[in-house]
Amino acid sequence: MSARLYFFIGVGALLFVPVYKTITHLPPFMGILLGLGIMWW
């Protein structure tokens, strides 16, 4: 994958953290770990 795609996935994961916290009521670090897991996959 290109570096630009990784950048946009990373920014999208960071912006998704508040949404994830609101929906699941879990701590924000869980959303960050989910974003990292998606990027790692």
C-alpha distance matrix in Angstrom:
0.0 3.7 6.7 8.4 6.7 7.3 10.6 11.7 11.1 13.1 15.7 16.1 16.7 19.3 21.0 21.2 23.2 26.5 26.1 25.5 28.6 30.7 30.0 30.2 32.5 30.7 30.1 27.3 25.7 25.1 22.8 21.0 20.6 19.4 16.6 15.7 16.0 13.6 10.9 11.9 11.8
3.7 0.0 3.8 5.4 5.4 6.6 8.8 10.3 11.0 12.6 14.6 15.7 16.9 18.9 20.4 21.3 23.4 26.5 26.4 26.2 29.1 31.2 30.8 31.4 33.4 31.7 30.8 27.6 26.3 26.1 23.7 21.5 21.7 20.8 17.6 16.8 17.8 15.5 12.5 14.0 14.6
6.7 3.8 0.0 3.8 5.5 5.1 6.2 8.8 9.9 10.5 12.4 14.2 15.3 16.6 18.4 19.8 21.6 24.6 25.0 25.0 27.5 29.7 29.8 30.3 32.0 30.2 28.9 25.6 24.2 24.5 22.1 19.6 20.2 19.8 16.3 15.4 17.1 15.3 11.8 13.6 15.1
8.4 5.4 3.8 0.0 3.8 5.5 5.0 6.4 8.7 9.9 10.7 12.3 14.2 15.5 16.6 18.2 20.5 23.2 23.3 23.8 26.5 28.3 28.4 29.4 31.1 29.7 28.6 25.1 24.3 24.6 21.7 19.6 20.7 20.0 16.3 16.2 18.1 15.8 12.8 15.4 16.6
6.7 5.4 5.5 3.8 0.0 3.8 5.3 5.2 6.2 8.5 10.0 10.5 12.2 14.3 15.3 16.2 18.7 21.6 21.3 21.4 24.4 26.2 25.9 26.8 28.9 27.5 26.8 23.5 22.7 22.5 19.6 17.9 18.7 17.4 13.9 14.2 15.5 12.7 10.2 13.0 13.6
7.3 6.6 5.1 5.5 3.8 0.0 3.8 5.5 5.1 6.1 8.6 9.8 10.4 12.3 14.2 15.1 16.9 20.1 20.3 20.0 22.7 24.9 24.8 25.2 27.0 25.3 24.3 21.0 19.8 19.8 17.2 15.0 15.6 14.9 11.4 10.9 12.7 10.5 7.4 10.1 11.5
10.6 8.8 6.2 5.0 5.3 3.8 0.0 3.8 5.5 5.2 6.2 8.5 9.9 10.7 12.4 14.1 15.9 18.7 19.3 19.6 22.0 24.1 24.5 25.3 26.7 25.1 23.8 20.2 19.4 20.0 17.2 14.8 16.3 15.9 12.1 12.1 14.7 12.8 9.9 12.8 14.7
11.7 10.3 8.8 6.4 5.2 5.5 3.8 0.0 3.8 5.4 5.1 5.9 8.4 9.8 10.4 12.0 14.5 17.0 17.0 17.7 20.4 22.0 22.3 23.4 25.1 24.0 23.2 19.6 19.4 19.6 16.4 14.8 16.5 15.4 11.7 12.8 15.0 12.4 10.5 14.0 15.2
11.1 11.0 9.9 8.7 6.2 5.1 5.5 3.8 0.0 3.8 5.6 5.0 6.1 8.7 9.9 10.3 12.6 15.6 15.4 15.3 18.3 20.2 20.0 20.8 22.7 21.4 20.8 17.5 17.0 16.7 13.6 12.2 13.4 11.9 8.3 9.6 11.4 8.7 7.1 10.8 11.8
13.1 12.6 10.5 9.9 8.5 6.1 5.2 5.4 3.8 0.0 3.8 5.4 5.1 6.3 8.7 9.8 11.1 14.3 15.0 14.8 17.1 19.4 19.8 20.3 21.6 20.0 18.7 15.3 14.5 14.9 12.0 9.8 11.5 11.0 7.2 7.9 10.8 9.2 7.2 10.6 12.6
15.7 14.6 12.4 10.7 10.0 8.6 6.2 5.1 5.6 3.8 0.0 3.8 5.4 5.1 6.2 8.6 10.3 12.7 13.6 14.3 16.4 18.3 19.2 20.2 21.3 20.1 18.9 15.2 15.2 16.0 12.8 11.0 13.6 13.1 9.5 11.0 13.9 12.3 10.8 14.3 16.2
16.1 15.7 14.2 12.3 10.5 9.8 8.5 5.9 5.0 5.4 3.8 0.0 3.8 5.4 5.1 6.0 8.9 11.2 11.1 11.9 14.6 16.1 16.4 17.8 19.3 18.6 18.0 14.6 15.1 15.1 11.5 10.8 13.2 11.7 8.4 11.1 13.2 11.0 10.6 14.3 15.3
16.7 16.9 15.3 14.2 12.2 10.4 9.9 8.4 6.1 5.1 5.4 3.8 0.0 3.8 5.5 5.0 6.6 9.9 10.1 9.8 12.3 14.5 14.8 15.4 16.9 15.6 14.9 11.6 11.7 11.5 8.0 7.1 9.4 8.1 4.9 7.8 10.0 8.6 8.7 12.1 13.4
19.3 18.9 16.6 15.5 14.3 12.3 10.7 9.8 8.7 6.3 5.1 5.4 3.8 0.0 3.8 5.4 5.5 8.3 9.9 10.2 11.7 14.0 15.2 15.9 16.5 15.3 13.8 10.1 10.5 11.5 8.3 6.8 10.2 10.1 7.3 9.5 12.5 11.8 11.5 14.6 16.5
21.0 20.4 18.4 16.6 15.3 14.2 12.4 10.4 9.9 8.7 6.2 5.1 5.5 3.8 0.0 3.8 5.6 6.8 7.8 9.4 11.1 12.4 13.8 15.3 16.1 15.7 14.8 11.3 12.8 13.4 9.9 9.7 13.1 12.3 9.8 12.7 15.2 13.9 14.1 17.4 18.8
21.2 21.3 19.8 18.2 16.2 15.1 14.1 12.0 10.3 9.8 8.6 6.0 5.0 5.4 3.8 0.0 3.8 5.7 5.2 6.1 8.7 10.1 10.6 12.0 13.4 13.1 13.0 10.0 11.7 11.3 7.5 8.6 11.5 9.8 8.2 11.7 13.4 12.1 13.2 16.4 17.3
23.2 23.4 21.6 20.5 18.7 16.9 15.9 14.5 12.6 11.1 10.3 8.9 6.6 5.5 5.6 3.8 0.0 3.8 5.4 5.0 6.2 8.7 10.0 10.5 11.0 10.2 9.4 6.2 8.2 8.3 5.0 6.3 9.5 8.9 8.2 11.2 13.1 12.9 14.1 16.7 18.0
26.5 26.5 24.6 23.2 21.6 20.1 18.7 17.0 15.6 14.3 12.7 11.2 9.9 8.3 6.8 5.7 3.8 0.0 3.8 5.4 5.1 6.2 8.6 10.0 9.8 10.2 9.7 7.1 10.3 10.7 8.0 9.8 13.0 12.4 12.0 15.1 16.9 16.6 17.9 20.6 21.8
26.1 26.4 25.0 23.3 21.3 20.3 19.3 17.0 15.4 15.0 13.6 11.1 10.1 9.9 7.8 5.2 5.4 3.8 0.0 3.8 5.5 5.1 6.2 8.6 9.7 10.7 11.5 9.6 12.5 11.8 8.8 11.4 14.0 12.4 12.2 15.8 16.9 16.0 17.8 20.6 21.2
25.5 26.2 25.0 23.8 21.4 20.0 19.6 17.7 15.3 14.8 14.3 11.9 9.8 10.2 9.4 6.1 5.0 5.4 3.8 0.0 3.8 5.5 5.2 6.0 7.7 7.9 9.1 7.7 10.2 8.6 6.0 9.3 11.2 9.4 10.3 13.6 14.2 13.9 16.2 18.5 19.0
28.6 29.1 27.5 26.5 24.4 22.7 22.0 20.4 18.3 17.1 16.4 14.6 12.3 11.7 11.1 8.7 6.2 5.1 5.5 3.8 0.0 3.8 5.5 5.4 5.0 5.5 6.4 5.8 9.1 8.3 7.0 10.1 12.2 11.5 12.6 15.5 16.4 16.7 18.8 20.9 21.7
30.7 31.2 29.7 28.3 26.2 24.9 24.1 22.0 20.2 19.4 18.3 16.1 14.5 14.0 12.4 10.1 8.7 6.2 5.1 5.5 3.8 0.0 3.8 5.8 5.5 8.1 9.7 9.4 12.9 12.1 10.5 13.6 15.8 14.6 15.5 18.8 19.6 19.4 21.6 23.9 24.4
30.0 30.8 29.8 28.4 25.9 24.8 24.5 22.3 20.0 19.8 19.2 16.4 14.8 15.2 13.8 10.6 10.0 8.6 6.2 5.2 5.5 3.8 0.0 3.8 6.0 8.4 11.1 11.2 14.1 12.2 10.7 14.3 15.8 13.8 15.2 18.6 18.6 18.2 20.9 23.1 23.1
30.2 31.4 30.3 29.4 26.8 25.2 25.3 23.4 20.8 20.3 20.2 17.8 15.4 15.9 15.3 12.0 10.5 10.0 8.6 6.0 5.4 5.8 3.8 0.0 3.9 5.4 8.8 9.9 12.3 9.9 9.5 13.2 14.0 12.4 14.6 17.5 17.2 17.5 20.4 22.1 22.1
32.5 33.4 32.0 31.1 28.9 27.0 26.7 25.1 22.7 21.6 21.3 19.3 16.9 16.5 16.1 13.4 11.0 9.8 9.7 7.7 5.0 5.5 6.0 3.9 0.0 3.8 6.7 8.7 11.5 10.1 10.4 13.7 14.9 14.2 16.3 18.9 19.2 19.9 22.4 24.0 24.5
30.7 31.7 30.2 29.7 27.5 25.3 25.1 24.0 21.4 20.0 20.1 18.6 15.6 15.3 15.7 13.1 10.2 10.2 10.7 7.9 5.5 8.1 8.4 5.4 3.8 0.0 3.8 6.5 8.4 6.7 8.1 11.1 11.7 11.7 14.2 16.2 16.4 17.7 20.2 21.3 22.1
30.1 30.8 28.9 28.6 26.8 24.3 23.8 23.2 20.8 18.7 18.9 18.0 14.9 13.8 14.8 13.0 9.4 9.7 11.5 9.1 6.4 9.7 11.1 8.8 6.7 3.8 0.0 3.8 5.6 5.8 7.5 9.4 10.5 11.6 13.6 15.1 16.1 17.8 19.6 20.6 22.1
27.3 27.6 25.6 25.1 23.5 21.0 20.2 19.6 17.5 15.3 15.2 14.6 11.6 10.1 11.3 10.0 6.2 7.1 9.6 7.7 5.8 9.4 11.2 9.9 8.7 6.5 3.8 0.0 3.8 5.3 5.3 6.5 8.8 10.0 11.0 12.7 14.4 15.7 17.0 18.6 20.3
25.7 26.3 24.2 24.3 22.7 19.8 19.4 19.4 17.0 14.5 15.2 15.1 11.7 10.5 12.8 11.7 8.2 10.3 12.5 10.2 9.1 12.9 14.1 12.3 11.5 8.4 5.6 3.8 0.0 3.8 5.4 4.9 6.1 8.5 9.7 10.4 12.1 14.2 15.2 16.1 18.2
25.1 26.1 24.5 24.6 22.5 19.8 20.0 19.6 16.7 14.9 16.0 15.1 11.5 11.5 13.4 11.3 8.3 10.7 11.8 8.6 8.3 12.1 12.2 9.9 10.1 6.7 5.8 5.3 3.8 0.0 3.8 5.4 5.1 6.1 8.7 9.8 10.4 12.4 14.3 15.0 16.4
22.8 23.7 22.1 21.7 19.6 17.2 17.2 16.4 13.6 12.0 12.8 11.5 8.0 8.3 9.9 7.5 5.0 8.0 8.8 6.0 7.0 10.5 10.7 9.5 10.4 8.1 7.5 5.3 5.4 3.8 0.0 3.8 5.4 5.0 6.2 8.7 9.7 10.6 12.4 14.1 15.4
21.0 21.5 19.6 19.6 17.9 15.0 14.8 14.8 12.2 9.8 11.0 10.8 7.1 6.8 9.7 8.6 6.3 9.8 11.4 9.3 10.1 13.6 14.3 13.2 13.7 11.1 9.4 6.5 4.9 5.4 3.8 0.0 3.8 5.4 5.1 6.2 8.6 9.9 10.6 12.2 14.3
20.6 21.7 20.2 20.7 18.7 15.6 16.3 16.5 13.4 11.5 13.6 13.2 9.4 10.2 13.1 11.5 9.5 13.0 14.0 11.2 12.2 15.8 15.8 14.0 14.9 11.7 10.5 8.8 6.1 5.1 5.4 3.8 0.0 3.8 5.4 5.0 6.0 8.6 9.8 10.2 12.1
19.4 20.8 19.8 20.0 17.4 14.9 15.9 15.4 11.9 11.0 13.1 11.7 8.1 10.1 12.3 9.8 8.9 12.4 12.4 9.4 11.5 14.6 13.8 12.4 14.2 11.7 11.6 10.0 8.5 6.1 5.0 5.4 3.8 0.0 3.8 5.4 5.0 6.3 8.7 9.8 10.6
16.6 17.6 16.3 16.3 13.9 11.4 12.1 11.7 8.3 7.2 9.5 8.4 4.9 7.3 9.8 8.2 8.2 12.0 12.2 10.3 12.6 15.5 15.2 14.6 16.3 14.2 13.6 11.0 9.7 8.7 6.2 5.1 5.4 3.8 0.0 3.8 5.4 5.1 6.3 8.6 10.0
15.7 16.8 15.4 16.2 14.2 10.9 12.1 12.8 9.6 7.9 11.0 11.1 7.8 9.5 12.7 11.7 11.2 15.1 15.8 13.6 15.5 18.8 18.6 17.5 18.9 16.2 15.1 12.7 10.4 9.8 8.7 6.2 5.0 5.4 3.8 0.0 3.8 5.4 5.0 6.0 8.6
16.0 17.8 17.1 18.1 15.5 12.7 14.7 15.0 11.4 10.8 13.9 13.2 10.0 12.5 15.2 13.4 13.1 16.9 16.9 14.2 16.4 19.6 18.6 17.2 19.2 16.4 16.1 14.4 12.1 10.4 9.7 8.6 6.0 5.0 5.4 3.8 0.0 3.8 5.4 5.0 6.1
13.6 15.5 15.3 15.8 12.7 10.5 12.8 12.4 8.7 9.2 12.3 11.0 8.6 11.8 13.9 12.1 12.9 16.6 16.0 13.9 16.7 19.4 18.2 17.5 19.9 17.7 17.8 15.7 14.2 12.4 10.6 9.9 8.6 6.3 5.1 5.4 3.8 0.0 3.8 5.5 5.2
10.9 12.5 11.8 12.8 10.2 7.4 9.9 10.5 7.1 7.2 10.8 10.6 8.7 11.5 14.1 13.2 14.1 17.9 17.8 16.2 18.8 21.6 20.9 20.4 22.4 20.2 19.6 17.0 15.2 14.3 12.4 10.6 9.8 8.7 6.3 5.0 5.4 3.8 0.0 3.8 5.5
11.9 14.0 13.6 15.4 13.0 10.1 12.8 14.0 10.8 10.6 14.3 14.3 12.1 14.6 17.4 16.4 16.7 20.6 20.6 18.5 20.9 23.9 23.1 22.1 24.0 21.3 20.6 18.6 16.1 15.0 14.1 12.2 10.2 9.8 8.6 6.0 5.0 5.5 3.8 0.0 3.8
11.8 14.6 15.1 16.6 13.6 11.5 14.7 15.2 11.8 12.6 16.2 15.3 13.4 16.5 18.8 17.3 18.0 21.8 21.2 19.0 21.7 24.4 23.1 22.1 24.5 22.1 22.1 20.3 18.2 16.4 15.4 14.3 12.1 10.6 10.0 8.6 6.1 5.2 5.5 3.8 0.0
